Amino acid sequence: MSADDIRRAISRIAHEIVERNHGVDDVVLVGLQRGGTWIADVLGARIAEIESRSDMVVGRLDVSMFRDDIGIRPVVPGAISDIPRDITGAVVVLVDDVLYTGRTVRAALEGLNAFGRPRAVQLAVLVDRGHRELPIRPDFVGKNLPTHPSDEVSVAPEGVDVVHGGVQ
Amino acid sequence: MKHVRSIGELGLDGVRRLLDLSTHMAEINSRPVPKVPALRGRTVVSLFLEDSTRTRLSFETAAKRLSAETMTFSVSTSSVNKGESLRDTIETITDMGVDAFVVRHKSSGIPWQIAKWTSASIINAGDGAHQHPTQALVDCYTIREAFGCADLEGRTIAIVGDIRHSRVARSNVEAFTMLGARVILVAPSTLLLDEVEHWPVEIRTELDTTLGEVDVLYMLRLQSERMSQGLIPHLGEYATRFGLNAQRVARLRNGARIMHPGPMNRGVEMHVDPSELEQSLIHRQVANGVSVRMAVLFSALSAGGESTSVLKEVAS
């Protein structure tokens, strides 16, 4: 995916979120630290444009303390959470760069509880690379990208790269 | 880091990492539900063989906010009173399956000794007049928060009072200087030690001439329970020369802050009510104690292998 592809995918997801929720009155975007936050910001700006409103709420959530692999490998929080409004009754759209095993999303669902009880939670990801280990599916996907578990997928505003496992 | 026993053992990297992690824990503490499942299934024992209010309670609160199980050992109702040795006590508790001991003891070096008897993590909550690393971390964190700076570069900190008996002074001198602060010790010569000459600090015996140049005035508690040698000829004289009163507060620079590790001796080193002083950081020290100890427990108990200072890309 090139930078333009990413821009277009985010644009489409923005439209889909607005369409699915019949507007964005109760919608709060929450980017997952750290890869999802810039996508949530761009998505929020795009939705604000589409709906001509200036009050899109974009938060960020760090899920490291809710992970299920603490103790199995080093888990170091990347950045702090910031949920700028009460999410009770809101529709929270979790935003992340890559959806893989689903464990980050599971942690995020648990982490959200500390901030309130959303009416619904939806999931937007730029890349779905498959290999789910939990019954979790995205509501909005930029691109489905078949990968091998040993591949590494990196996402930046400039583009999406897949480094194949074993290849230097 | 498996153990947190002294500032020296942590080193600059370890100290910085724990301070950064504390910021993260502080955010958790500000949430409507200040609890995370991070240490679910781990057990933390507080083994306090010396009295404590804030350290013990903040460790226990910290453990609970991370969802760890807590056990509290209280000497007065334990088999220590039947003559059970410390080693047997440690081994007995270890057999119950614990992951960390938070230890306070009147003898220096006990945390290192205990580490030989158990495979659990050891967190030093004060050993004799030796070290109190989590207090030093709390104080560094509190200063960072108050001054909005990442390090203590360019700050002048005066530590005043009973240096001789103070594990807080030792740990804080190490941590403050490690982070780049200039440290001045102010004490009567009987309450200093020969070894302070080798510390990277300035030594003064007058408080009044020091007040105007400090960013932080750190008052220590006069540890009368450890005084057996008549080191203070007269408590009143000590109070007059080294106690913090309203006149001395008025001579502090604009923006200077006042700290005290607690518990306070009112009328000895403190003649003012710190709750009424805008310069006081004492309540922040207590509040931050929970966040910093969460960071300490998390670092000691979460690591699967070496911790990394950057977030290892976490697969979604």
Interface residues (C-beta under 8 A of the other chain):
Chain A: L32 R34 G35 D62 S64 M65 F66 R67 D69 I70 G71 I72 R73 P74 V75 V76 P77 G78 A79 I80 S81 D82 D96 D97 V98 L99 Y100 T101 G102 R103 T104 V105 E110 G111 N113 A114 F115 G116 V125 E152 S154
Chain B: L21 T23 H24 E27 I28 R31 P32 V33 P34 K35 V36 P37 A38 L39 R42 L66 F298 L301 S302 A303 G304 G305 E306 S307 T308 S309 V310 L311 K312 E313 V314 A315 S316
